[in-house]
Structures are given as C-alpha cells and as structure tokens.
Amino acid sequence: MDHGPIERLIEYLEVQRVDRYLFTGQSPARPRRIFGGQVLAQSLNAALRSVDEAFEAHSMHAYFLRPGDPSRQIVFEVDPIRDGRSFATRRVVAKQDGRAIFNTAVSLQRSEPGLEHQARPVTVTPPEELESDYDFWMRKHQENPDRYPAPLAQAIERRVVNRRDYDNPQPQEPVQYSWFRASGEVGADPRRHQVLLAFISDFALLGASLLPHPYTAQSPGMQVASLDHALWFHRPARTDEYLLYAMDSPNASGGRGFCRGQFFTRDGRLVASTAQEALIRRREAS
C-alpha cells in the first residue's frame, strides 16, 4: 500500500529494537545531512520504548555533536539511569560508525494532577488565511517544483504568519510565528504526538536569531547548525491539529544565536516550550 507523507514520516521516526536498551533507525536520502529534528524525535522514541507505557516525556535536553549521514544506519544506545514510581530518566546516545552524533537526557513522568498556570497566548492571523510552505514554493519555483525541500518536510504543514523576503532579507524584530500540523491523521497515542512534536520543534527555530540581520540560513557565506536543544512538554497535544509556534531570539553573540519557543493550541493552551542555541557563523568573502 502506498503511504502518504505523514505515514512515511511516522515510519522513519519509529526505531527498531535490537535489544532491551538498543535500537536502530533509518533516514531518507534527503537532505544530505540528517535533519536534527529527526534524530531528536527518534531518540525520544527510543527512550519512550524503554519505559512502562504509563510514562510520558516531560522534558529532554540534547546536544547535536556531528552531522549525520542519511546513507548510514543510526544506532541508539539507551542508558536506563533511573526508574522511580513517578519519574524515570533515560540517557540516549545516537551513533554512526561507532561515533556519537547526538546525545540527550530524557525525563519521563506518570501523569498526575497539580497546580496550573501558563503564559498568555498571542493572537495572530489564523492558518486558513495564510499560505502554506508548499504553496509558497510552487508559486515561487514554478519552473522547478520537483526540488521542493526534503520529502519528510512535506509531512508537516507550516504556515508562516509574516513570511520573510528570502531573496532580500531586511532586519526586523527577532520574533516569529508559524502554524504547524501533521498533513494527515496521526491517531490517539499521546507518545506518538510527543515524538512528532519533537520533530517539529527543530523546524525554523534558529531562524529567529537571524531576523535582526540581513541574512537567512541560505544566504551565501552563512554556516548554520543547531548546537543544542531543550524541549518541555507541559500538556497533551495533537500534532494533527494546528499548533502555533511562537519563537523569539533574545541574544546572538560569539557566532551563536539563542532562541526560545512556545507551542499553543488554537484555544490558547500552552502545550510545550523550547530553547535552542545554534551556530550562525558568517564567513566573509575573501
């Protein structure tokens, strides 16, 4: 049976168990370097697979160590650091050819009630009134539509509230809003939605640190890469329904840009938060 983009994405984000705490994963041929959100999501999946189903992730803190090669298998080694009644902790190292390309610490928790408050949601243009990335690409690149970015990106619909002029980027406030959702039904498993949210959380986050500057990630001379990534899950969320990703960048210095993000549902519930520092190195032409 032919699967659509979201079904193919879910298959890639699944990991195959080799032993109790050892898993393997595969990658699509594009892009040429493994997308950080993919290994982030696969590592979270491995951690979730190593604990009782009553546990869900509440946070993960990760470092991107080396570029990943999509032509090679990824091995995920899970260290079962702690299993408690309410919390469990896992360390996951992703390796290729015996060398670590990524590591993360994941904390998991059994669901329980507690005190609640949250940040105030923002009001922006609804997704139905915005152009999707796919439609934008088809309009801008009618002569070469087959070069639409990585196939896995097609599984996630993104609608940018104020899309930047990528051909002539002008400095602006380091604040960005985008709507995201999976391009098809994902099912009811809350842990699958957590894995997909981890994948989405690495989309365009570092771009917020370039907004005050006349550059994008595709500008000549720019070298960009995620360095580390933190993700906190606050409340259950469905990734096949629109989520607003509100991003900002309070600092850039030393060739690094620091960015933060918050995921809100359409009715204003804060479901997750992110933080990331990325390499944003500018190489001047010689």
Salt bridges, closest charged atoms under 4 A:
GLU11 OE2 - HIS3 NE2 3.16
GLU14 OE1 - ARG49 NH1 3.91
ASP69 OD2 - ARG72 NE 3.56
GLU77 OE1 - LYS95 NZ 3.28
ASP83 OD1 - ARG90 NH2 2.82
ASP97 OD2 - ARG72 NE 3.30
GLU116 OE1 - ARG235 NH2 3.29
GLU128 OE2 - ARG266 NH1 2.73
GLU131 OE1 - ARG139 NH2 2.92
ASP133 OD2 - ARG158 NE 2.65
ASP133 OD1 - ARG163 NH1 3.00
GLU157 OE2 - ARG159 NE 2.44
GLU157 OE1 - ARG181 NE 3.00
ASP167 OD2 - LYS140 NZ 3.37
ASP202 OD1 - HIS229 ND1 3.98
ASP240 OD2 - ARG238 NH2 2.83
ASP248 OD2 - ARG260 NH2 2.58
ASP267 OD1 - ARG269 NE 3.64
GLU277 OE2 - ARG256 NE 3.25
GLU284 OE2 - ARG282 NE 3.95
